[in-house]
Amino acid sequence: MGRSSSPPTGISPLAVPYLGLLAGLQLIDPSVANIALVNASANLTMEGPTLALAASVSTLAQAATVLVMGFLGDRYGRRRILAASLLLAIAGNLLSMLAPTAGAFLVGRALTGIALGSVLTSTFASVRAVSRPDQLSAALGLWNLLIVVAFIVGSLLGGWMASLHWRVAMGLVPLICVISLPILPVLLPSIPANRRLRPDGPGLVTIAAAVVLFLYGINHAATGLQSPAFWLPCGLGLLLYGLHIAWERRCSTPIFPPRLYLRGFFAAAVVNGLGWNVAQAVLQLQTSNFWQLVQGYSTSAVAFGQLPFLLCFGVAGILAGRWMAPGRRTLTLMGWGSLALTLGLALVAIVQVHTPYWQLLPALVLSGVGLAFVAVPQSALFVQEAPADCFGSVLAFRTTSGQLGFAFGLAISGTMIRGLGFDDLQARLQLAGLGGGEQALQLDQLVHAFLRNSPIALPAGELEPMLAVLRGAYSEGLAGTMLAMAGLTGLLLALSLLLLIIGRQQQLLVQQDT
C-alpha cells in the first residue's frame, strides 16, 4: 500500500499550498517592483545612486534582518510573526505606492524587504508543522510548486497593472496580503514558541552587517574587481563574518551554531544552495536580457517565454518530493538534478543573434527539472539539520546564502558578458564600417544605453548597423558566459555531492558509536 498523503489530524490539506502562495510573494514583489521602477524613477526623480539603491534596498534590508525574523518566529510563535510580517508588507508597499518623494519610496521598499524575507522564512519553517513526518519531502515539493504558480500569475498580473500605472502595480502585493490575513488562523495552527530563547545581539549584528556589506560589494562588481566599491565592502564583509564565527563559537546561546558548518549534510545544503541560486539568476536574467535586447521581445513575451522553465521546475518539484523517502534518494536526486542543471546552462551557449526560441527549449526544460531535483532535497536537508532551539534562524540562513548566490550570479554574469562580448567592440565597429575616433569616445555610453534597453541617440542611417553590432557582441558574450557559468555551477554542485557523501559517513560513524 502507498503511504498516506493526509496532513496531521486537524490540519487542512490546503495549509501547504497556502504557505507556498505566501512564500511566492518574495518573488512577486521584486518582479513587480522592477517593472514599476522604470516609471516610478521618472515620476519621483530618482537617478544615479538613488535609482541603484531603489533597485537593491529591499534585498539589502532583507539580508540584514532575515535571521532576526527567523529567531523571532522561534521566540514568539511563527503564526504571530507571519501575521505581523504580512501587516508590515502591506504598510511598506502602501508607503511606496503613495510615496510623494524618493525617500518615502525607499523606506517603503526597505520595510517590504524585511517583511517578505520573514514571510519566506516563516512559511518554510511552518511546512513541517502542517505535514506528516514521512510526507515532509512531498510537502516541500508542493510548497515549491505553489511558489512558482504564485510567481507566474503574480508577475503577469503585476505587469498588466504596471501598464495602467506604476502606483497601481505597487498595490498588488498588499492586496494579496489583505486577502491572506483572515485565512492565516484558519489554515495554520498555533506553533509552540520557545520563550526561553534569548537574542544573541552581537551574533545577529555581525552576520547582518557581513551579509549586507558583501552583497553591496558584489552588486558593484561591474565597476571592476580592482574598484574599491567592490573589494572594500566584500573584504569588510568577510572580516565581519570571521568575527561572527569567532563570537558564535564562544556564545552559550548562538543565533547560528558554528558546529553546523562541520556537518556534511548542512554544508552540502549551503553549497548546493549557492550553486542553485547562481544558476537560477544567470538563466532567468540572461535569457530575459537576450530576448529583450537582442531579439526585441516585449516584457510579457519574455514572461511567456520562461513559462516552460518555470512549469518544469514546479512539476518536477512535486515528483522529486514524492520520490524522496526520509533519508533516502537525496544523493540520487541531487546527482541527476546537478547533471541536468549544468547541461541546461551549457546548452544556452548555442545562442546567436537569430537563434529561434524553440532551439532554447531543451535548455529551459533541463534547467527547470534540474533546479527542482536539487531544490527539494536541499530544502529537506535544511529542515533535517536545523536544531530545535534555533530552528527558524537556521532555516533563514537558506535565504541568506541564497541571496549571496543570486547576487553573485547576477554580478558575475553581467561582468563576463561585457568583458567577453564588448571588449573588442571598436574592432567590431571598424569591420562594420562604423569605426571613428569621435565615435570611440562614446562607446561606453552606447553600450550602457544598449544594456539598459534605452534609446540610442544616433542618426537613422547609423542606428540599425550599430544595433546589429551590439546585438552580435551581446550574443557572443552570452554564449561564452553560459559555458563558464555552467562550469562554475557544476563545480559547486559536485562539491555539494561530495559533502553529502561525507555527511553520510559521519552519520554512519555516529550510528556505530551508539
N, C-alpha and C positions, 0 to 999 in steps of 0.2 A: 504493500500500500504506500501511496505517496504521503509526504509529510503534510500536515495541516498548515494552511496558509492563513488561518484565522489569527487576529490580533489577540492580546491578552484579554481576559474577561473584563467586560465593562468598557473596553476601548473601541471606538468606532473604526471601521475599516477605511474611513475617509481621513483618518488622522495623518497617515504618512503622506498621501497626496496633498493635503492641506499644508503640511510642513514644507513639502517640495515647492509648492507655488509661492509660499512666503520667501523661501530661500532664493527663488528666481528674481526677487526684487533687487538683489545685489548685482544682477546682470542687466536687468531692465533699466535701472536708474542711470548708470553711466552711458548706456547706449542712447537713451532719450536725451540726456543732458548734453552729450556731444553733438547731437543733431541740432538741439536748440541753441547751443553756444554760438553758432555761426551768426544768427540774427541777434542774439542777446548781447554779444560783444559790440555790435554796431549800435544797438539801442542804448547800452549803458556805457559806451565809450571805453571799452576795455582793449588795450593794446599792449604789445611787448610783454614785459614781465607780468603784468596784471592778467593778461589773457592766458599766459602759460600757467599761472597759479590757479586760475579758474578751472583749467582742464585737469589739474592734478591735486587740488586741495582736498577733494573728497577722499582720494586714495591715501594721501598722507595722514589725514585725520583718522581714517580707519586703521591704518597701520599702527598709529600711536596708541590706540585705545582698545583694540580688539581683545588683547589678553586681559585687560582690566574688565571688560564686559563679560568675558568668559568666567572670570573669578566671581563677579557679582552674581552671575547665574547660579554658581555653586553656593554662594553665601546667603542669598536672599530668596532663591527659588527661581527656576528657569522660566516658568509661566509668567511670573510677575515681571521679570526683566524683559521678556519678549513683548509683553503688553506695553511696557514703558518705552521700549525701542520703537515700536510702531507709532506711538504718540510722538516721539522725537522725530521720526521720519516725516510725519505729517507736518510738524512745525517747521522743520528745516526746508522741506520742499515748498511750503507755502511762503516762507520768507524769501526764497529765491524767485518764486513765481511772481510775487508782488514787489520785488526789490526796486526801490527808486534809484539806487546807486550801485556801483560795482562792489563797494564794501559790503553792503547788505547781501548781495548775491553770493559773495564769497563765504560769509558767515553761514548762510543757509546751506551751501554745498558742504561745508565742514561738518555741520550738525547732521546732515544726511549721511555722510560717510561714517560717522560714529554710529549712527542708528542702524544702518544696514549691515555693517560689519557685525554688530551684535545680533541682528536678526539671523544672519547666516550661521553664526556660531551656535546660537540658541536652538535653531531648528535642527542642526546637525547633531547636537548633543541630546536632543529630545527624541530622536528616532529610536534609540534603544529603549526608552521608557514606554513606547507605544507598540513595541514589536516583541514577538516571542524570541527567546534566545537563539533557537535553531532557524529562525527566519530573518535574522538581522541582515545578512548579506542581500537577501531578496528585497528587504525593505529599503536598504541603501540604494539598490538598483532602481527601485520605483521612485525614490526621492530624487535621484539624479535625472530620471526621465521627466519628472514634473518640472524640474528646474529648466530643462530645455524647452518644454512646452510653454512655460510661462515666458521665457525669453523670446521665443519666436513670436508668440501672439502679442506680447507687450511691445516688442520692438516695432512690429508692423503697425500696431495701433498708435504708438508714440510718434512714428514717422508721419502718419496721416494727421495727427493732432498738431505736429510741428508745421505742417503745410498751412494750417489755419492761422497759428501764431505761436511763437516760442513760449509765451506765457501759458497758453492752453496746454502745450505738451508737458510743461512742468507740473501740471495738475494731475497727471496720470498716476504717479506713484502714491500721492496722498489719497487719491480716490480708492485705489486698491487697499490701502491700509485701513481706511474708514470702513470699507466693506468687510475686511478680515477681522477687525477687532471684536465685534459681537460674537463671532464664531469661535474665537480662541478658547473661552472657558468651556464650550460645549465639546470640542474635539480633543483638547489637550488636557490631560489630568494634572492635578497639582503634584509636581515632582518635589519630593522632600528636599529641604535646604539644610545646609550644614552651618549653623550659626556659630560654631566653634572656630571656624576659619578666620584667620586674621590677615589683613593685607600685608604683603611684602613690598613696602614702598620703594626702597632702593632697587629691588629687582624689577619692579614694574617700570620705574622711571628709566633705568639704564637700557632695558631692552627696547622700550618705546623710542627713546632717543636714537639708539643704534639703528633701528629699522628705518626711521624717518630720514636720518642722515644718509644711509646707504641708498634708499630709494631716490632721494633728491640727487645724489651724485650720479646714479645710473641714468636718471632722466636727462642729465646733461652730458651723456657720453657722446652725443652727436657733435659737441663742440671740440672733441678731440681728447684722446687719452692723456695728453700732456697738459690739458687745461686744468687750472685749479678748481674750476667749477665741478669737475668730475672727480679728480683724485683726492682733493682735500676732504669733502664730506664723506666719501667712501672710506678713506683712511680713518677718519674720526669715528665713523660708524663701526668699523672693525675693532678699533681700540675700545670703544664703549661695550661692544659685545663681549670682548675678552674680560672686561671688568665685571660685566653682568654674570658671566660664568663663575668667575672667582668669588663673587659675593654669594651666589646661589649655593656654591659648594660648602659655604660656612654657615648658611642660614638654616635655622631649625624648621622653618615653615616656608620653603621656597615657593614662588609662584610657578616655577617650572623646574622640576628636579633634574640637575645635570646628569644624573646617572642614566637617564633615558637615552642619551646620546651613545652610550656604550652598549645598548641593546640592539642587536642586529635587526630585529623586526622594526623597531621605531626608526632607526637610521635609514632603513630601506624605504619606509614610508615617506620620510622627509626628502631624500634624494630623488625618489620616484616622483614626488610632487613637484620638485623643481623642474625635472625634465618634462613632466606633463604640461606644466604651465608655460614653459619656454615654447614647446611645440604648438600649443593652442594659440598663444599670442602671435607667433610667426605666421601660422597658417591662416588664421582669421583676418589679421590685419593686412598681410601682404597680398593675399588673393583679392581682398576688397580693394586695396590700392591698385592692383594690376587691372582689375575690371573697370575701375573708375578712371584712373589716369591714362591708361594705355588704350583700353577698348571703349571708353565712353559710356559705361553702364550708369544708369541712374541709381540713386540710393535704394529705391525699392527693388530694382532689378538685382542689385548686389545681395539684398536680403533673401530674395528668392533663389539666387544662385548658390547660397550657402545652405539652403534647406536640406539637400541630400546629406551633407556632412553632419548637420545637427540631428536629423532624424535617425541616421545610422548610429550616432552616439547614444541617443535615447533608447532605441530598441535594443541595441547591443548591451546597454547597461542593465536592462531587465533580464536578458539572457544570462549575463555574467552573474548577476545576483542569484538567479535560480540554480546555476551550475555549481556555485560555490557551496561547500559544506563547512561547518565550523572547523577551522584549522586545516582544511584540505583544499586543493586545487588553486591555492593562491599563487604558487610559483608557476604553475602551468598557464593560468590566465595572464599573469603579468608577462610571462615569456612571449606568448603569442601576441599579446597586445603590444609589447615593445617592438616586436618584429614588424607588425602591421603598421604601427605609427611611424617608425623610421622609414619604411619603404614608401609610405604615403607621402611623407615630406620630400623624399628623394624624387618621386615621380613628378612633383610640381616643377622640377628643374627642366622639363621639356618645354617650358613656356617660351614662346616667341611672340612678336607683336600681334600676329594674326592667328594665334592658336585658338581653335574653336572651343567652346565651352565643354562639349561632350568629351574632348580628349583629357580634360582635367577630372572628369567624374570618377575614374578609378582611384585617383589620389584622394579625392574627398571621401569616398566610401571607405577606403582602407584607413584613413586617418580617423574618421569617426568611430569605426569599430575598434581601432587600436586605443584611442583615448578612453573608450568605455571599459574595455578589458583591463586597462591599467587603473582607472579611477575607482572602480568598485572595490577591488581587493585593497587598494591603498586606503580608502576610507575605513574599511573594516579593520585594518591594522592600527590606525589611529585610535579607534574605539577600543580595540583589544589592549593596547599598550598604555592607555591613559589611566593613571592611578585614581582611585575614588576620591581622595582628598584634594585633587586639583584637576578634576575631570574636564571642567569647562575651559580652563586656561590652556591645558594641553591640546584639546581639540581646536582651540582658537589658533594655536601655532600652525595648524594646517593652512589657515587663511594667511597667516603672516609669511610663511615660507612660499606659499603660492603667489603672493603679491611680488615677492622678490624675483621669483622665476618669471612671472609675467612681465614685469618691468624690464628685466634683463633681456628677455626675448624681443620686446618692442625696440629697446635701445640698440642692441647689437645688430639686429636685422636691418634696421634703418640705416645705421652707420655703414654696414657692409654693402648694402645696395648702392649707397652714394659712392663708396670707395671703389667697388668693382665696376660700376656702370658709368660713373661720371668723371672719373679721374682723367680719362683721355678724351674729354668732351671737345677740347679745342681741336684735336686731330680729327675727330668725327665731323666737326663742322667744316673743316677745311676740305675734307673728302667730299662733302656735300655741296661745296662751293659757297659756304656761308661764313668762312673764316674772315676775320678782320680785327685789326688792333683795337678799334673802338668797341667792337662787339665783345672782345675778350674781357674787357673791363666789366662787362655787365653779366658775365656768365653766372656768377654766384646768385645774383638777383633773379635771373631767368630760371635757374634750377630750383631756387627756393619757391618761386611762384608756381612752377610746374608741380612740385611735390605737394603744395598746399591746394592744388586744383584751382588756383586763382587765375584770372585773366592775365595774359601776357601782352604787354604793350609793344607791338611790332607792326610795321606796315603789312597790309593784307597779303602782298606778294611774298613776304618772308615768313609769315606766321606758320603756314602749313608745313613748309620744309623744315622749319625749326622744331615744330611739334613732332614731326616724323623722326628727327634725330634724337630728341629727348625720349620719345617712346621706345626707340630701339635701345638706347642706353639703359633705360629702366629695366626693360625685359632681360637684357644680358646680365645686369647686376642682380636681378631677382633669381635668375637661373643658378648663378654661382652661389648666391646666398642660401638658397634652399638646399643645395648639396652640403654646404658647410654646416647648416643648422641640423640637417639630418644626421650628420656625423656626430655633432655635439650632443644631440638628443639621444642618439644610440649609445654613446659613451655613458651618459648619466643613467639611462635605463639599465644598461648592462651592469653598472656599479650597484644599482639598487637590487638587481637579481643576486649578485654576489653577496650583498649584505643580508638578503633574505635567507640564503643558504647558511650564512654564519649564524643567523638567528635560530634556524632550525637546530644547528649543532649545539648552541647554547641551551636550547630547550631540552634537548636530549641529555645533556650533562646534568641539568637540574633534576630531571626525572630519575636519572641513575643515582644521584646523590640522595634522593628521597626514597 
